[in-house]
Amino acid sequence: MKYNINNKGYYGDFGGAYIPEMLYPNVEELRLNYLKVMQEPSFKEEFNQLLKDYVGRPSPLYFAKRLSKKYNTKIYLKREDLNHTGAHKINNTIGQILMAQRLGKKRIIAETGAGQHGVATATVCALMGMECIVYMGEIDIARQAPNVARMKMLGAKVVPALSGSKTLKDATNEAIRDWINNPVDTHYIIGSVVGPHPYPDMVARFQAVVSEEIQWQLQEKEGKSTPDYVIACVGGGSNAAGAYYHYLENTNVNLIAVEAAGKGVNSGKSAATSALGKEGIIHGSKTLLMQTNDGQITEPYSISAGLDYPGVGPMHAHLFKTGRAEFVSVTDDQAMTAGLELCELEGIIPAIESSHALAVFGHKTFKPDDIVVLSLSGRGDKDLDTYINHFKL
């Protein structure tokens, strides 16, 4: 188990639970119970039933014929954009709301950047009749207005984070403050493979349904369950963790993680953590983190609100450090061009996060018989304004 989590909550050098004493009871309660709860037959049955009937899983594994022809390789898109709420985020929120119920929690808090996780959390809270508070940076509230409206329609209270860069990092800080103040009745649904142990592992396990499906879907289509490459965009990294999960220990499968280079890796406006990050602690775990020489967190930047995070989940920090995954940085312009190309070649409008992953085909040459699976993590409805402004549509 070289690339999975160990029994102390670390991936190699990364992970752990670096938390204030006030949070210890909450995190410890979760750590002691999460695996036990996830293995209960009644939990599995309810989780799988909701994924099937509510989320609409399995999501298709689509052979992108025209895209494959253009890049002279076999490209399959894992269509997480077709899930209810439009992204992979719902896989995790369904799992966590069921976890919260079994731990007797009455109130749910969450953080969100692009708004997709906020929408997914508000959705499952409406489904289960639970109170929902979503923290969101003031800047993200402005640039992701349709998702804010969705959250409100679903009954969530959206609270703006007004500190720092007023984006995802600051929303997470506010959510953690809330949790410290409401330790007994509140469950914090973290939206990515970040945060203190057991969150990175729990979220990865809920998202693992993605690679679980890829295995049997590829078997049906190609007569083998393993692709040559799995490509996914990485902000915190939950869609990538889900797409990689069942292939982590199989080194015949090449993993490619795509980060947001923003205006350029060294432009000062970037979110390319693997290129710019050093080991540090953010939001309760030790990972790679963009920071100044004296350890202050550097403000990240990306045209995509979902990749605009100064760190990366500890699983991905470990995959980077060990060389198990190849990390590629893609600029705003490259991502936007790749997104538009998918629209024109396949009739699919991707989220700008997913467009970063698609830009790999402009960076790297694959063999004609390579089987390349790309996690299309979300759909582009939420990003139409950004596309319109970028291309002057």
Long-range contacts (C-beta under 8 A, 24 or more apart in sequence): 1-249, 2-249, 2-322, 2-324, 3-248, 3-249, 3-315, 3-318, 3-319, 3-322, 3-324, 4-248, 4-249, 5-197, 5-200, 5-201, 5-204, 5-315, 9-197, 9-198, 9-201, 10-197, 10-314, 11-200, 11-314, 11-315, 11-317, 11-318, 11-319, 12-318, 12-321, 12-322, 13-279, 13-286, 13-317, 13-318, 13-321, 14-279, 14-285, 14-286, 14-287, 14-288, 14-314, 14-315, 14-317, 14-318, 14-321, 15-197, 15-200, 15-285, 15-286, 15-287, 15-314, 15-315, 15-318, 16-196, 16-197, 16-285, 16-286, 16-314, 17-196, 17-197, 17-284, 17-285, 18-196, 18-281, 18-284, 18-285, 18-286, 19-196, 19-284, 20-180, 22-180, 22-183, 23-176, 23-179, 23-180, 23-183, 23-196, 23-284, 25-183, 26-179, 26-183, 26-186, 26-188, 27-196, 27-197, 27-198, 27-284, 29-103, 30-99, 30-103, 30-198, 30-199, 30-202, 31-197, 31-198, 33-102, 33-103, 34-99, 34-198, 34-201, 34-202, 35-198, 37-99, 37-102, 37-103, 38-95, 38-99, 38-202, 38-205, 40-102, 43-98, 43-102, 46-98, 47-94, 47-95, 47-98, 50-94, 50-98, 51-91, 51-94, 51-209, 54-84, 54-94, 54-127, 55-83, 55-84, 55-90, 55-91, 55-94, 56-82, 56-83, 56-84, 57-83, 57-91, 57-209, 57-213, 58-213, 58-217, 59-83, 59-210, 59-213, 60-217, 61-213, 61-214, 61-217, 61-218, 61-221, 61-373, 63-221, 64-342, 64-345, 64-346, 66-345, 66-346, 67-341, 67-342, 67-345, 67-346, 67-361, 70-345, 70-361, 71-361, 71-366, 72-366, 72-368, 73-366, 73-367, 73-368, 73-369, 73-370, 73-372, 74-222, 74-368, 74-369, 74-370, 74-371, 74-372, 75-361, 75-372, 75-374, 76-218, 76-221, 76-227, 76-371, 76-372, 76-373, 76-374, 77-346, 77-348, 77-373, 77-374, 77-376, 78-210, 78-213, 78-214, 78-243, 78-373, 78-374, 78-375, 78-376, 79-376, 80-210, 80-239, 80-375, 80-376, 80-377, 80-378, 81-348, 81-350, 81-351, 81-354, 81-376, 81-377, 81-378, 81-379, 81-380, 82-379, 84-123, 85-116, 85-119, 85-120, 85-123, 86-116, 86-119, 86-351, 86-378, 86-379, 86-381, 86-382, 87-116, 87-120, 87-239, 87-351, 87-377, 87-378, 87-379, 88-207, 88-210, 88-238, 88-239, 88-242, 88-375, 88-377, 88-378, 89-116, 89-117, 89-119, 89-120, 89-191, 89-238, 89-378, 90-120, 90-123, 90-124, 91-206, 91-207, 91-209, 91-210, 91-242, 92-120, 92-189, 92-191, 92-203, 92-206, 92-207, 92-238, 93-117, 93-120, 93-121, 93-123, 93-124, 93-189, 93-191, 94-124, 94-206, 95-202, 95-205, 95-206, 96-124, 96-187, 96-189, 96-202, 96-203, 96-206, 97-124, 97-125, 97-127, 97-128, 97-130, 97-189, 99-187, 99-202, 100-130, 100-187, 100-189, 101-128, 101-130, 103-187, 105-130, 105-185, 105-186, 105-187, 106-130, 106-131, 106-185, 106-186, 107-131, 107-133, 107-182, 107-185, 107-186, 107-187, 108-132, 108-133, 108-186, 108-187, 108-188, 108-189, 109-133, 109-134, 109-135, 109-175, 109-178, 109-179, 109-182, 109-186, 109-187, 109-188, 109-189, 110-134, 110-135, 110-175, 110-188, 110-189, 110-190, 110-191, 111-135, 111-136, 111-168, 111-171, 111-172, 111-174, 111-175, 111-190, 111-191, 112-136, 112-140, 112-147, 112-168, 112-171, 112-191, 113-137, 113-140, 113-167, 113-168, 113-171, 113-235, 113-305, 113-306, 113-308, 113-309, 114-140, 114-144, 114-147, 114-304, 114-305, 114-306, 114-351, 114-353, 114-378, 114-382, 115-140, 115-144, 115-146, 115-147, 115-148, 115-150, 115-151, 115-305, 115-382, 116-147, 116-306, 116-351, 116-378, 116-382, 117-189, 117-191, 117-192, 118-147, 118-148, 118-151, 118-156, 118-158, 118-191, 119-147, 119-150, 119-151, 119-154, 120-191, 121-156, 121-189, 121-191, 122-150, 122-151, 122-154, 122-155, 122-156, 123-154, 125-154, 125-155, 125-156, 126-154, 126-155, 132-156, 132-157, 133-157, 133-159, 133-178, 134-158, 134-159, 135-159, 135-161, 135-171, 135-172, 135-174, 135-175, 135-178, 136-160, 136-161, 136-171, 137-161, 137-165, 137-166, 137-167, 137-168, 137-169, 137-170, 137-171, 138-162, 138-166, 139-165, 139-166, 139-167, 140-166, 140-167, 140-168, 140-171, 140-305, 143-305, 143-385, 143-386, 144-305, 144-382, 146-381, 146-382, 147-382, 164-299, 165-299, 165-300, 167-300, 167-305, 167-308, 168-305, 168-308, 168-309, 169-282, 169-283, 169-297, 169-300, 169-309, 169-310, 172-283, 173-283, 176-283, 176-284, 191-236, 191-238, 192-235, 192-236, 192-237, 192-238, 192-309, 192-313, 193-236, 193-237, 193-238, 193-241, 193-313, 193-314, 193-315, 193-316, 194-236, 194-237, 194-282, 194-283, 194-285, 194-287, 194-309, 194-311, 194-312, 194-313, 194-314, 195-283, 195-284, 195-285, 196-283, 196-284, 196-285, 197-285, 199-284, 199-285, 200-241, 200-285, 200-313, 200-314, 200-315, 203-238, 203-241, 204-238, 204-241, 204-242, 204-245, 204-315, 205-245, 206-242, 207-238, 207-239, 207-241, 207-242, 207-245, 208-241, 208-242, 208-245, 208-246, 209-242, 210-239, 210-242, 210-243, 210-245, 210-375, 211-242, 211-243, 211-244, 211-245, 211-246, 211-247, 212-245, 212-246, 214-243, 214-246, 214-373, 215-246, 218-371, 218-373, 222-371, 224-371, 226-250, 226-252, 226-253, 227-253, 227-371, 227-372, 227-373, 228-252, 228-253, 228-254, 228-366, 228-367, 228-370, 228-371, 228-372, 229-253, 229-254, 229-255, 229-256, 229-366, 229-370, 229-371, 229-372, 229-373, 230-254, 230-255, 230-256, 230-373, 230-374, 230-375, 231-256, 231-258, 231-357, 231-360, 231-372, 231-373, 231-374, 231-375, 232-256, 232-257, 232-258, 232-357, 232-374, 232-375, 232-377, 233-257, 233-258, 233-259, 233-260, 233-307, 233-353, 233-354, 233-356, 233-357, 233-375, 233-377, 234-258, 234-259, 234-307, 234-312, 234-313, 234-316, 234-327, 235-259, 235-260, 235-271, 235-302, 235-304, 235-306, 235-307, 235-308, 235-309, 235-312, 235-353, 236-309, 236-311, 236-312, 236-313, 237-312, 237-313, 237-315, 237-316, 238-313, 239-353, 239-375, 239-377, 239-378, 240-316, 240-375, 241-313, 241-315, 241-316, 242-375, 243-373, 243-375, 244-319, 244-325, 248-324, 251-324, 254-326, 255-319, 255-324, 255-325, 255-326, 256-325, 256-326, 256-327, 256-328, 256-360, 256-364, 257-316, 257-319, 257-320, 257-325, 257-326, 257-327, 257-328, 258-327, 258-328, 258-329, 258-330, 258-356, 258-357, 258-359, 258-360, 259-307, 259-312, 259-327, 259-328, 259-329, 259-330, 259-356, 260-300, 260-302, 260-303, 260-304, 260-307, 260-308, 260-329, 260-330, 260-332, 260-335, 260-356, 261-329, 261-330, 261-331, 261-332, 261-334, 262-300, 262-301, 262-302, 262-303, 262-331, 262-332, 263-301, 263-331, 263-332, 264-331, 265-329, 269-301, 270-300, 270-301, 270-302, 270-329, 271-300, 271-301, 271-302, 271-307, 271-308, 271-309, 271-310, 272-329, 273-300, 273-309, 273-310, 273-311, 273-312, 274-312, 274-316, 274-320, 274-327, 274-329, 275-327, 275-329, 277-310, 277-311, 277-312, 277-317, 279-317, 280-311, 282-310, 282-311, 283-311, 285-313, 285-314, 286-314, 287-311, 287-312, 287-313, 287-314, 287-317, 288-312, 288-316, 288-317, 288-320, 288-321, 302-332, 303-332, 303-335, 303-336, 303-352, 303-386, 303-390, 304-332, 304-335, 304-351, 304-352, 304-353, 304-355, 304-356, 304-383, 306-351, 306-352, 306-353, 306-378, 307-353, 307-356, 328-360, 328-363, 328-364, 330-356, 330-359, 330-360, 330-363, 334-359, 334-362, 334-363, 335-359, 336-387, 336-390, 336-391, 337-362, 338-362, 339-380, 339-387, 340-387, 340-391, 343-380, 348-376, 348-379, 349-379, 349-380, 349-381, 349-384, 349-387, 350-376, 350-378, 350-379, 350-380, 351-377, 351-378, 351-379, 351-380, 351-382, 351-383, 352-380, 352-383, 352-386, 352-387, 353-377, 353-378, 354-378, 355-380
